[in-house]
Amino acid sequence: IIRDGLVTRNGEPIRRKAGHVVLGDAIVLHIPPPAEEARHEELGRRLEGLILFDDDDLVAVNKPAGLVVHPVGKTRVNTLIQGLHWLYRHGPRADPRVLPRICHRLDRDTSGVLVVAKTRAARARLQEVFETRDVDKRYEAVVAGVVERDAGTIDLPIGPDEAAPIHLMMTVRPDGLPSRTHFTVLE
């Protein structure tokens, strides 16, 4: 970016990598963002094949494990929402009325159906449904060890696991939020 004249000191392009900065100098980096099409087209096209349902109000996507839902932490690009934005702005489903909005999320390593609103009204209604827990969520998991019972309910408070290597991992803790999980062993 220095070679392209995109770094300035006090309004003048810097031509060398080395130099001194003094108190009061204004250093400006003009970093052009990559075109959205270049950043998200490949992901948008991949998401096209993962759409399970699409109508005027919402789209349901079969999110694969490993895909981050929205920019967070160090992951700023190539997220599911950015791929959907490309798909509905520039891709085969382009529609100027659609601005995909996340209503819930799945962790990076969780695969499953993600419902995304296409209108503000749909987002408000979907968020209400998720917040009031009027949604029946079902997960399948592979666990290590032997499960003692073939079915049951775990009704324990959960909260952030401060000892976990991953910031958002949860654990059972007395000061956690209420959590109830009904389980059935499949095999």
WOSULNOR-V239443 format. One record per residue. PHI is phi as a letter, one per 30 degrees, with the letter a starting at -180 (* if undefined). NEAR is the number of other ideal C-beta (glycine too) atoms within 12 Angstrom. D_CENTER is the distance of its C-alpha to the mean C-alpha in whole Angstrom. Layout:
phi->[PHI & PHI]
near->[NEAR & NEAR]
d_center->[D_CENTER & D_CENTER]
//
This chain:
phi->[* & d & e & d & i & c & c & b & b & h & i & c & d & d & c & b & d & c & l & c & c & c & e & j & d & c & c & b & c & c & c & d & d & d & d & e & e & d & d & b & d & e & d & e & d & d & d & e & d & c & d & c & a & a & b & d & c & a & b & c & c & d & d & d & d & j & c & d & d & b & e & a & h & d & d & c & b & h & c & e & d & d & d & d & d & d & e & c & c & b & d & d & c & e & a & d & d & c & b & e & b & d & c & a & b & b & e & e & d & c & c & l & d & c & c & b & d & c & b & d & d & d & d & e & d & d & d & d & d & d & d & d & i & d & c & c & c & b & b & c & b & c & c & c & j & c & d & d & b & d & a & l & b & c & b & b & d & b & a & e & c & d & c & d & d & c & e & c & d & c & b & d & a & e & c & d & d & e & b & b & b & c & b & b & d & d & a]
near->[16 & 19 & 11 & 14 & 16 & 16 & 25 & 19 & 21 & 15 & 13 & 14 & 20 & 26 & 15 & 11 & 9 & 8 & 16 & 10 & 13 & 10 & 6 & 8 & 16 & 15 & 21 & 17 & 16 & 16 & 11 & 10 & 12 & 14 & 13 & 22 & 21 & 17 & 21 & 32 & 24 & 18 & 32 & 34 & 20 & 24 & 38 & 24 & 16 & 27 & 31 & 19 & 17 & 25 & 18 & 14 & 24 & 31 & 40 & 25 & 39 & 24 & 36 & 23 & 17 & 18 & 30 & 30 & 36 & 29 & 20 & 19 & 12 & 11 & 17 & 16 & 24 & 29 & 33 & 44 & 35 & 35 & 42 & 44 & 35 & 33 & 37 & 33 & 24 & 24 & 28 & 17 & 26 & 17 & 21 & 10 & 15 & 29 & 21 & 42 & 30 & 32 & 32 & 30 & 26 & 29 & 24 & 26 & 18 & 24 & 22 & 27 & 24 & 39 & 37 & 43 & 33 & 34 & 23 & 17 & 15 & 26 & 26 & 16 & 22 & 29 & 23 & 17 & 20 & 21 & 14 & 10 & 14 & 12 & 17 & 10 & 20 & 13 & 18 & 14 & 17 & 13 & 13 & 6 & 7 & 8 & 17 & 11 & 12 & 11 & 13 & 14 & 12 & 17 & 14 & 18 & 17 & 21 & 19 & 18 & 16 & 15 & 11 & 13 & 8 & 15 & 15 & 22 & 18 & 21 & 20 & 19 & 18 & 11 & 13 & 17 & 16 & 15 & 19 & 15 & 19 & 16 & 20 & 16 & 17 & 13 & 8]
d_center->[30 & 33 & 35 & 34 & 35 & 31 & 32 & 35 & 37 & 39 & 38 & 39 & 38 & 38 & 39 & 39 & 37 & 39 & 40 & 41 & 39 & 41 & 40 & 40 & 38 & 35 & 33 & 31 & 28 & 27 & 24 & 24 & 20 & 20 & 20 & 17 & 18 & 19 & 15 & 14 & 17 & 17 & 13 & 14 & 17 & 16 & 14 & 17 & 18 & 16 & 16 & 18 & 19 & 19 & 22 & 22 & 20 & 17 & 15 & 15 & 13 & 14 & 10 & 12 & 12 & 10 & 7 & 4 & 2 & 2 & 6 & 7 & 10 & 12 & 9 & 9 & 10 & 9 & 6 & 6 & 6 & 9 & 10 & 11 & 12 & 15 & 16 & 17 & 18 & 20 & 20 & 22 & 20 & 21 & 22 & 22 & 22 & 18 & 15 & 12 & 11 & 8 & 11 & 9 & 7 & 8 & 8 & 8 & 11 & 11 & 12 & 13 & 13 & 10 & 12 & 11 & 14 & 16 & 18 & 19 & 21 & 19 & 16 & 19 & 20 & 17 & 16 & 20 & 20 & 17 & 18 & 22 & 21 & 22 & 20 & 21 & 18 & 20 & 19 & 21 & 21 & 23 & 25 & 27 & 31 & 33 & 32 & 35 & 35 & 34 & 32 & 31 & 29 & 28 & 28 & 27 & 25 & 22 & 20 & 19 & 21 & 22 & 23 & 20 & 19 & 16 & 15 & 13 & 16 & 18 & 22 & 25 & 26 & 29 & 27 & 24 & 23 & 24 & 23 & 25 & 24 & 26 & 27 & 29 & 30 & 29 & 31]
//
